[in-house]
Amino acid sequence: MFALAGLLVVIVSVITGYVAAHGQLLALWQPFEILIICGAALGAFMVANPFVVQKKVFTMLPQVITGSRHNKRFYSQLLGLMYCLFQKSRQEGFLSIEEDIESPFTSDMFNRFPDVVRDHEVVNFLTDNYRIFTLTGLPAYEIEAIMDNEIEQIQEELVEPGHALNRVAEALPGFGIVAAVLGIVITMGSIGGPMEEIGYHVAAALVGTFLGIFFAYGFVGPASAHLETLGGHELKAYLCVKASLNSVVSGYAPPVAVETGRKLLPPDMRPSFAELSIELQQYR
């Protein structure tokens, strides 16, 4: 919600200042300039990025307004899921969780934690690496090395949406200039006509430059920075799983393992020790 409030502040500040200086609000409405700038920016974005990055950007953009899906409730459920998984395998053996590991999205255990199950990537990371341990019995340091390599690749993928959108922000002022130049071309075709018509076309051209800069620094640039923050929140989920898995592989009890993972979560979204203890009591 703070992001939405910030966007409103940007819009209200610019428009209010313009109108207070006796500007004509209707003069800023130039739909064809907007079409040139936004259409060109979207096309360049599609050319520059593979489909998987485009899909990730459009999937993450609503979270700029609604907030990260990797919030305190998500992390609480993630810790609860890992506790249930570790506790069941500890008490009943690895064979008891085989079906849960092989089909997590239809597993009754996993579906007790709906926020986590909706994040297929995190679930697959958890199940794949726990499966490696149960099948191979590799020591903790080798399991950790495998997870480190995977997380390194995941981190690169998580920052790419923010970088892709930032490149659009850098290009928008240029597309604003393109729209302005085209506006001047139209203006030159009106030379010799009424001064009002020439003035209108010049104003439209200048608005193109304004819109390119305004969209870049008022909206798309901040949104790209927010996407990087969202990627950081998601990365914390993988680090939490890694720490908890590594603790279990090292022989620690499930409560200790999930506590190890809890400490790596963002402070503002991390359930407290007492909150986690209460959460885990219902799964015992």
MIDO-890768 format. One record per residue (C-alpha): z, y, x; residue number from 0. Coordinates in Angstrom, 1 decimal. Each point is the difference from the previous one (the first is absolute). Example, Ala and Ser with C-alpha at 12.3 -4.5 7.8 and 13.67 -1.06 7.14 Angstrom:
        z        y        x   romi
      7.8     -4.5     12.3      0
     -0.7      3.4      1.4      1
//
This chain:
        z        y        x   romi
      0.0      0.0      0.0      0
      0.6      2.3      2.9      1
     -3.7     -0.3      1.0      2
     -1.1      1.0     -3.5      3
      2.4      3.0      0.2      4
     -1.5      0.9      3.3      5
     -3.6     -0.1     -1.3      6
      1.0      2.2     -2.9      7
      1.6      2.5      2.4      8
     -3.2      0.1      2.0      9
     -2.1      0.6     -3.1     10
      2.3      2.5     -1.6     11
      0.5      2.0      3.2     12
     -3.7      0.4      0.7     13
     -1.0      0.7     -3.6     14
      2.8      2.4     -0.6     15
     -0.6      2.0      3.1     16
     -3.7      0.2     -0.7     17
      0.5      1.2     -3.6     18
      2.8      2.4      1.0     19
     -2.5      1.6      2.3     20
     -2.3      0.7     -3.0     21
     -2.2     -3.0      0.7     22
     -2.1     -1.4     -2.8     23
      1.1     -3.6     -0.6     24
     -3.3     -1.0     -1.6     25
     -1.8      0.9      3.2     26
      1.7     -3.0      1.8     27
     -1.5     -2.5     -2.5     28
     -3.2     -1.1      1.8     29
     -0.6     -3.6     -1.1     30
     -3.2     -0.4      2.1     31
      1.9      1.1      3.1     32
      2.7     -2.6     -0.8     33
     -2.7     -2.6     -0.5     34
     -1.6      0.7      3.4     35
      3.3      0.0      1.9     36
      1.8     -2.9     -1.7     37
     -3.1     -2.1     -0.4     38
     -1.0      0.4      3.7     39
      3.6     -0.7      1.1     40
      0.1     -3.2     -2.1     41
     -3.3     -1.2      1.3     42
      1.0      0.6      3.6     43
      3.3     -1.8     -0.6     44
     -2.0     -3.0     -1.4     45
     -2.3      0.0      3.0     46
      2.7      0.3      2.6     47
      2.4     -2.7     -1.3     48
     -0.4     -3.7     -0.9     49
      0.6     -1.0     -3.6     50
      3.4     -1.5      0.8     51
      1.2      3.4      1.3     52
     -1.4      1.8     -3.0     53
      1.7     -2.4     -2.3     54
      3.3      0.5      1.8     55
     -0.2      3.8     -0.2     56
     -0.7      0.0     -3.7     57
      2.8     -2.6     -0.5     58
      2.5      2.1      1.8     59
     -1.0      3.5     -1.3     60
      1.9     -0.4     -3.3     61
      3.2     -0.6      2.0     62
     -0.3      3.5      1.4     63
      1.0      1.2     -3.5     64
      2.0     -2.9     -1.4     65
      1.9     -0.8      3.3     66
     -0.2     -3.0      2.3     67
      0.1     -3.4     -1.5     68
      2.0     -1.1      3.0     69
      3.2      1.6     -1.3     70
      3.6     -0.9     -0.1     71
     -0.5     -2.5     -2.9     72
     -2.9     -1.7      1.9     73
      2.1     -0.4      3.1     74
      3.0     -1.3     -1.9     75
     -2.3     -2.6     -1.6     76
     -1.5     -0.9      3.3     77
      3.4     -0.6      1.5     78
      1.0     -2.0     -3.0     79
     -3.1     -2.2      0.2     80
      0.5     -0.7      3.6     81
      3.6     -0.9     -0.6     82
     -1.0     -2.5     -2.8     83
     -2.7     -1.5      2.2     84
      2.2     -0.4      3.1     85
      3.0     -1.2     -2.0     86
     -1.9     -2.7     -1.9     87
     -1.7     -1.3      3.2     88
      3.4      0.0      1.7     89
      1.8     -1.9     -2.8     90
     -2.8     -2.3     -1.2     91
     -2.3     -0.3      3.0     92
     -3.5      1.4      0.7     93
     -1.6     -2.4     -2.4     94
      1.7      1.7     -2.9     95
     -1.8      3.2      0.6     96
     -3.4     -1.5      0.8     97
     -1.4      0.7     -3.4     98
      1.3      3.6      0.0     99
     -1.6      0.6      3.4    100
     -3.3     -1.5     -0.9    101
     -0.4      1.7     -3.4    102
      2.3      3.1      0.1    103
     -1.8      1.9     -2.8    104
      0.7     -2.8     -2.5    105
      3.4     -0.8      1.4    106
      3.0      0.5     -2.3    107
      2.0      1.1      3.0    108
     -2.4      2.7      1.1    109
     -0.7      1.2     -3.5    110
      3.6      0.9     -0.4    111
     -0.9      3.0      2.3    112
     -3.0      1.5     -1.8    113
     -0.3      3.2      2.2    114
     -0.3     -2.2      3.1    115
     -2.5     -2.5     -1.5    116
     -2.3      2.9     -0.8    117
     -0.3      0.7      3.7    118
     -2.1     -3.0      1.0    119
     -0.3      1.0      3.6    120
      3.8      0.1      0.6    121
      0.4     -3.3     -1.9    122
     -2.7     -1.7      2.1    123
      1.6      1.3      3.2    124
      3.3     -1.4     -1.0    125
     -1.3     -3.4     -1.1    126
     -2.5     -0.5      2.8    127
      2.5      0.6      2.7    128
      2.8     -2.0     -1.6    129
     -2.5     -2.8     -0.4    130
     -0.8      0.1      3.7    131
      3.7     -0.4      0.8    132
      0.6     -2.9     -2.5    133
     -3.1     -1.9      1.2    134
      0.3      0.5      3.7    135
      3.6      0.8      0.7    136
     -1.0      2.5      2.7    137
      2.9      1.9      1.6    138
      0.9      3.5     -1.1    139
     -1.7      1.9      2.8    140
     -3.3     -1.7     -0.7    141
      0.2      0.7     -3.7    142
      0.8      3.6      0.8    143
     -3.0      0.3      2.3    144
     -2.3     -1.3     -2.7    145
      1.4      2.5     -2.5    146
     -0.2      2.8      2.5    147
     -3.7     -0.6      0.5    148
     -0.6      0.0     -3.8    149
      2.1      3.1     -0.6    150
     -2.0      1.8      2.7    151
     -3.2     -0.6     -1.9    152
      1.7      0.8     -3.3    153
      1.2      3.3      1.3    154
     -3.6      1.0      1.0    155
     -1.2     -0.8     -3.5    156
      2.9      1.9     -1.7    157
     -0.8      3.3      1.9    158
     -3.7     -0.2     -0.6    159
      0.0      1.3     -3.6    160
      1.9      3.2      1.1    161
     -2.4      0.5      2.9    162
     -3.0     -0.6     -2.3    163
      1.1      2.7     -2.4    164
      0.9      2.3      2.8    165
     -3.6     -0.1      1.2    166
     -1.1      1.1     -3.5    167
      2.5      2.9      0.3    168
     -1.6      1.0      3.3    169
     -3.5     -0.1     -1.5    170
      0.7      1.9     -3.2    171
     -0.1      3.5      1.6    172
     -3.4     -0.9      1.4    173
     -1.3     -1.1     -3.4    174
      1.4      3.3     -1.4    175
     -2.2      1.8      2.5    176
     -3.0     -2.2     -1.1    177
      0.6      1.1     -3.6    178
      0.3      3.6      1.1    179
     -3.3     -0.1      2.0    180
     -1.7     -1.5     -3.0    181
      1.4      2.8     -2.1    182
     -1.4      2.5      2.4    183
     -3.4     -1.7     -0.2    184
      0.2      0.5     -3.8    185
      1.1      3.6      0.5    186
     -3.0      0.7      2.3    187
     -2.2     -1.2     -2.8    188
      1.5      2.7     -2.2    189
     -0.6      2.9      2.3    190
     -1.7      2.8     -2.0    191
      1.7     -1.1     -3.2    192
      2.9      1.6     -1.8    193
      3.0      0.8      2.3    194
      2.3     -1.9     -2.4    195
     -2.0     -3.2      0.5    196
      0.1      0.4      3.8    197
      3.7      0.7     -0.1    198
      0.6     -3.1     -2.1    199
     -1.9     -2.3      2.4    200
      1.8      1.5      3.0    201
      3.3     -0.6     -1.7    202
     -0.9     -3.6     -0.8    203
     -0.9     -0.6      3.7    204
      3.3      1.4      1.2    205
      1.9     -2.1     -2.5    206
     -1.7     -3.1      1.5    207
      1.6      0.9      3.4    208
      3.3      0.6     -1.7    209
      0.0     -3.3     -1.9    210
     -0.8     -2.0      3.1    211
      2.9      1.5      1.9    212
      2.3     -0.1     -3.0    213
     -0.7     -3.7     -0.8    214
      0.4     -0.9      3.7    215
      3.3      1.7      0.8    216
      1.5      0.1     -3.5    217
     -0.7     -3.5     -1.2    218
     -1.8     -2.6      2.1    219
      1.8      0.8      3.3    220
      3.5     -0.3     -1.5    221
     -1.1     -3.1     -1.9    222
     -1.2     -1.7      3.2    223
      3.4      0.7      1.7    224
      1.7     -1.5     -3.1    225
     -2.1     -3.1      0.3    226
      1.2     -0.4      3.6    227
      3.6      0.2     -1.2    228
     -0.7     -2.6     -2.7    229
     -1.5     -2.3      2.7    230
      3.2      0.5      2.0    231
      2.1     -1.1     -3.0    232
     -2.2     -3.1     -0.5    233
      0.3     -0.8      3.7    234
      3.8      0.0     -0.3    235
     -0.3     -2.9     -2.5    236
     -1.8     -2.1      2.7    237
      2.6      0.9      2.6    238
      2.8     -0.9     -2.4    239
     -1.6     -3.4     -0.6    240
     -0.5     -0.6      3.7    241
      3.6      0.8      0.9    242
      1.3     -2.2     -2.8    243
     -2.3     -2.9      0.8    244
      0.9      0.3      3.7    245
      3.7     -0.2     -0.8    246
     -0.4     -3.1     -2.2    247
     -2.1     -1.7      2.7    248
      2.7      0.9      2.5    249
      2.5     -1.9     -2.1    250
      1.8      2.8     -1.8    251
      1.3     -0.4     -3.6    252
     -2.2      1.5     -2.8    253
      2.4      2.9     -0.8    254
      0.0      1.0      3.7    255
     -3.8     -0.3      0.1    256
     -0.7      2.3     -2.9    257
      2.6      2.4      1.4    258
     -2.0      0.1      3.2    259
     -3.1      0.9     -2.0    260
      1.8      2.6     -2.1    261
      0.9      2.1      3.1    262
     -3.7      0.6      0.7    263
     -0.7      1.6     -3.4    264
     -0.5      3.7     -0.4    265
      3.5      1.6     -0.5    266
     -0.9      1.7     -3.3    267
     -1.3     -3.2     -1.5    268
      2.4     -2.5      1.6    269
      2.5     -1.7     -2.3    270
      3.5      0.4      1.4    271
      2.0     -3.0      1.3    272
      2.1      0.0     -3.2    273
     -3.1      0.3     -2.2    274
     -1.7     -2.9      1.8    275
      3.2     -2.2     -0.3    276
      0.1      0.6     -3.7    277
     -3.7     -0.8     -0.3    278
      0.3     -3.2      1.9    279
      3.0     -1.3     -2.0    280
     -2.2     -0.6     -3.0    281
     -2.2     -2.4      2.0    282
      2.9     -2.1      1.4    283
//
